[in-house]
């Protein structure tokens, strides 16, 4: 990738994995927004980066979703998917940074989620395994 050249297709596996988790718990409106981002990435739309950086993800939006307490399901599955979802948002923020389009919101949320993951690891509540392929 040359300087200033965005590679939107590198975001697609992350976005697709986010969309899958959202659909699993019937967050249809949010999953539709992510599907639109995937379409914009494939189309290499100039709106892709702007929408990816926006508050719909990093403000009051996707980053606020939690899969514990507010949705139906086994607590073990909910906890695992909550962690997976946060890891995917971290991965999305990292890709944004790598491609030079990080926003204050993406940096802030990724840092907060990283700290949360460290707390879980320290308490022994979650240990990453080889099964944690985030884009599968």
Secondary structure in CASP SS format (residue, H / E / C, confidence):
PFRMAT SS
TARGET T0000
AUTHOR 0000-0000-0000
METHOD secondary structure of the structure
MODEL  1
X C 1.00
X C 1.00
X C 1.00
X C 1.00
X C 1.00
X C 1.00
X C 1.00
X C 1.00
X H 1.00
X H 1.00
X H 1.00
X H 1.00
X H 1.00
X H 1.00
X H 1.00
X H 1.00
X H 1.00
X H 1.00
X H 1.00
X H 1.00
X H 1.00
X H 1.00
X H 1.00
X H 1.00
X C 1.00
X C 1.00
X C 1.00
X H 1.00
X H 1.00
X H 1.00
X H 1.00
X H 1.00
X H 1.00
X H 1.00
X H 1.00
X H 1.00
X H 1.00
X H 1.00
X H 1.00
X H 1.00
X H 1.00
X H 1.00
X H 1.00
X C 1.00
X C 1.00
X C 1.00
X H 1.00
X H 1.00
X H 1.00
X H 1.00
X H 1.00
X H 1.00
X H 1.00
X C 1.00
X H 1.00
X H 1.00
X H 1.00
X H 1.00
X C 1.00
X C 1.00
X C 1.00
X H 1.00
X H 1.00
X H 1.00
X C 1.00
X C 1.00
X C 1.00
X C 1.00
X C 1.00
X C 1.00
X C 1.00
X C 1.00
X C 1.00
X C 1.00
X H 1.00
X H 1.00
X H 1.00
X H 1.00
X H 1.00
X H 1.00
X H 1.00
X H 1.00
X H 1.00
X H 1.00
X H 1.00
X H 1.00
X H 1.00
X H 1.00
X H 1.00
X H 1.00
X H 1.00
X H 1.00
X H 1.00
X H 1.00
X H 1.00
X H 1.00
X H 1.00
X H 1.00
X C 1.00
X C 1.00
X C 1.00
X C 1.00
X C 1.00
X H 1.00
X H 1.00
X H 1.00
X H 1.00
X H 1.00
X H 1.00
X H 1.00
X H 1.00
X H 1.00
X H 1.00
X H 1.00
X H 1.00
X H 1.00
X H 1.00
X H 1.00
X H 1.00
X H 1.00
X H 1.00
X H 1.00
X H 1.00
X C 1.00
X C 1.00
X C 1.00
X C 1.00
X C 1.00
X C 1.00
X C 1.00
X C 1.00
X C 1.00
X C 1.00
X C 1.00
X C 1.00
X C 1.00
END
